[in-house]
């Protein structure tokens, strides 16, 4: 059964073949439970549904004045990448909590991770 | 609505879930840490978008595509994301194809000719004018 509800056609998928296909964006990914796998098996790759709402991701992307159009695929990939990013920063910060013999991740663990890890350098000075 | 980009937060519940699933059982996350991670995620989206858009502009394209995002990940030194993202993209594309094949079959069952001309009208949507079909009531058009 297709749990994906369909709304009006939105941005066509920009595939490598340059085909312009009439695509219908799955509406309200927040409500779409179809591929929400719980537990340790929940893999980012196996779900074609994003945990993060695509509408919100798109709103963020729109905030950039240089961005005019974005394919649905690109919004989806950024959503997925953001999931991976959150996983990564949580795990990398945990190391510092464990060093401090704590079981609770705290803000300072995050700050330490941002300072220590090259990939997180772009975050320096951006968080409140 | 002059919202700062940084104010566009991602839903707390989802961020919390992603964090919890990434960490071992028994580990807690303070509210401040959660908030900071959520903020960091928003910054990540902005940075990745900007980076991806540079690739699109370099290629003289107006539409940001998946390849641009993948190129951005590499540029941002998140090469480890490339493989899982490529896989997710494949699953996504397959799923979309199934949906549109299904829709097409359903349409063909009903009336054909009337619907065909409607399909052809679907153009690329300008982001500024895009009618938000989602029920996201809180989402406002960002006026630049």
Interface residues (C-beta under 8 A of the other chain):
Chain A: X2 X4 X6 X7 X8 X9 X10 X11 X12 X13 X14 X15 X16 X20 X21 X22 X23 X24 X25 X26 X27 X28 X30 X40 X42 X44 X45 X46 X47 X48 X51 X52 X53 X55 X56 X57 X58 X59 X60 X61 X62 X63 X64 X65 X66 X67 X68 X69 X70 X71 X72 X73 X74 X76 X77 X78 X80 X81 X82 X83 X84 X85 X86 X87 X88 X89 X90 X91 X93 X94 X97 X103 X104 X105 X106 X107 X109 X110 X114 X118 X119 X120 X122 X123 X126 X127 X128
Chain B: X3 X5 X6 X8 X10 X11 X14 X15 X17 X18 X19 X21 X22 X23 X26 X27 X28 X29 X30 X32 X33 X36 X37 X39 X40 X41 X42 X43 X44 X45 X46 X47 X48 X49 X50 X52 X53 X57 X62 X63 X64 X65 X66 X67 X68 X69 X70 X73 X76 X77 X78 X80 X81 X84 X85 X87 X88 X89 X91 X92 X93 X94 X95 X96 X99 X100 X102 X103 X119 X122 X124 X125 X126 X127 X128 X130 X131 X132 X133 X134 X135 X136 X139 X142 X144
